Amino acid sequence: MEDSWEKLKADCEACHACALCEGRSNMVFGVGRQDAEILFIGEGPGEQEDLQGEPFVGPAGKLLDTMLTLIGLDRSKVYIANVVKCRPPRNRDPREEERAACMPLLVRQVELINPRIIVCLGRIAAQSLLDPDFRITRQHGQWFQFRGINTMATYHPSALLRDPDKRPEAFMDLRLLRKEIRAVCHSTELYDDRI
């Protein structure tokens, strides 16, 4: 049977594959264009995301919006999701078994979107999609493949809030992302030459 957004969302709402579902206020599905050429994936919802049911709405979300603006993007042009769709207690990192439980749902989401580029926001997302031993400080800004899709990792906005000294490196990653968008994306709204 062919998958659909409605079926995937219903499956996410009904999911009890790990214990994270027990403490959630809302399942945080994702937001953005369902046909987006660029998909951003974070690690998991925080407190504000859990309360509002939308990813990246707290301080890290505001910084992500600024990062998108720097390269001529905004939420209306991309899709934003997380590796896990329920908030880990006290905003701890999602455990390996929690990520493994949620991964089939994320893969279905990726298949429905069918993006040309994926950007992993932070170490956890990169380890989940690319390599369990991924080192964000050494491997950010490099291009890899996830299920045949060009995939890069950069620092999570929360990490940039904690350590502003990493912002120049993240900015360089954004410039590399902008170059890749111009090379592989079809939508003309994504590669304004003035930026």
Helices and strands as residue ranges (DSSP letters): H 5-14, G 19-23, E 31-32, E 38-42, H 47-52, H 59-70, E 79-82, G 89-91, H 96-113, E 117-121, H 123-129, H 136-139, E 143-146, E 149-154, H 157-162, G 164-166, H 167-184, G 188-190
